[in-house]
C-alpha cells in the first residue's frame, strides 16, 4: 500500500495530505495529540454522524484498499463531496481501481465520480445503484454565504483519521490563508491523514469547509477548501452522468484555464524595484508568492553570494505530481576575493549545475533547450530556455529560463525562472517577461 500523494495546495513540501494509506509513518503520533472533545463537539458529531463517510479506493476485483479519505453527503439523492486527491487513483486509473464508501455504522456500497474541481481539490461523487444503497439519506447543508465567519469562531472538523474510526476535531476559524492563489481557510485544528474530504462544520452543523491539508512543521495549522466551492460543484454536477475513462482530458482543460489566469495575474503585477545595487533583477511582488532571502560570506577567501527564492504556496495536484506553479530565484555573486580566472571558473560551473529534469521520463518528454546571448538595456546576458511537454496533459509544458549577467569579471547575478503546466504561447510570454526584467541601473 502507499500514501496518497500530495495535495493541490502544497507549501514547499511541508504541507501534508490528510488522506492516508497504511504506510504513513507520521500518522499515529499526530493522532495521540488530538484535543479532548467538548459537549458542543459531541452535539455536532451526533447530528452529522449519519452523513459522514469514509471513502476507500480499492483494487478492482479485490478487497484490498489502496488509500482512504473522508467525505460527506450533500443531497438526498446521494451526492457526496470529498477531495480530488482522495479519489485521484480512480479518476486517473479507472481500469484498476474502484471507489466504495463506508458509513459510521459499517454499511458499504460503491460510488461513482460525477465531476472534478482539480483547482480547488474537490470531487463530486454519487452513491451507485446497488442492493446495499440506503433507501433514505440525510444531507448536510452549507452555511449561507451572507453569514460571514468571525476570527476565532469555533469549528468542528470530522473525518476518519488514520483509518481508526470516525472522529471530531475542535478548532477555530482564523481567516483565509494569506498569499494563496485560490482561497483557503486557515483552520487552527489538528487534521490527520485520512480526514481529507471530511466536512468542517459550525456550531449549527452547517458546512463551512472541506478538510484538505495540514502543515507538518507547525502545531494545529490546517487548511480547508471554503464550502462555497463545494456548493458550486454540487450545483454544476448534480445531474451529470458518471465519468467514464481516465480524467486526463478534464484535468488538462482545468489546468489550461488555470495557467491562463496565472499568466495574466503574474505579468500584470510587474517586478519589485531596488532588488540589486547594480542590476535590475526580476523579483515578483509578494501577492501570491513568498520570497525568502539568504546570504553566505566565504570564510576561506572564496565566493560570497546572496540568494532570493520566490515560490507559490499553490500547486495543483494532478496525481503523481503537482503542477500549475511559478518560482523565481537569483543569486548575486561577489568573487573579488577569488580573482578573475577563479571567479570565471566558479561562475560558469554554477551555471552548468542547473537541472531541467523535474519529473520522470514516463511523465514528461526530454527537455528541449535553446541558448543565446542577449542585451537588455546595455547589460549582456547569457540565457538558456528549456521546455518539457507533459505526456498525459496535451499542450501543457514546463518552462525554465536560466540567466547569467556577463558585464563583470569578478561579480554577477544568475537567475532562474520556472513555470509548470503552461501552454506554449504563455510559456514563451512568461520567458520574455522574465528576460525583460533584467537591466542596468542608470547612474
Secondary structure, DSSP 8 states (H G I E B T S, - for coil): -------SB-STT-EEES-B-TT-TTHHHHHHT-----HHHHHHHHHHGGGEEEEEEEETTSS-EEEEEEEEE-STT-EEEE-HHHHHHHHH-TTTEEEEEEETT--EEEEEEEEEEGGGTEEEEEE---TTS-S------B--TTS---TT-EEEEEE-GGGS--EEEEEEEEEE-TT-SS--EEE-S---TT-TT-EEE-TTS-EEEEEEEEESSSSS-EEEEEHHHHHHHHHHHTT-----S-SHHHHHHHHHHHHHHHHHHHHHT-B-S---SSEE---B-SSS-EEEEEEE--SSS--EEEEEEEE-SB-EE-SSSEES-EEEEEEEEE-TTT-HHHHHHHHHHHHHT-----S-TTTB---EEEEEEEEETTEEEEEEEEEEEBSSSTT-EEEEEEEEE-S-SSEEEEEEEEEEEE-HHHHHHHHHHHHTT-EE---
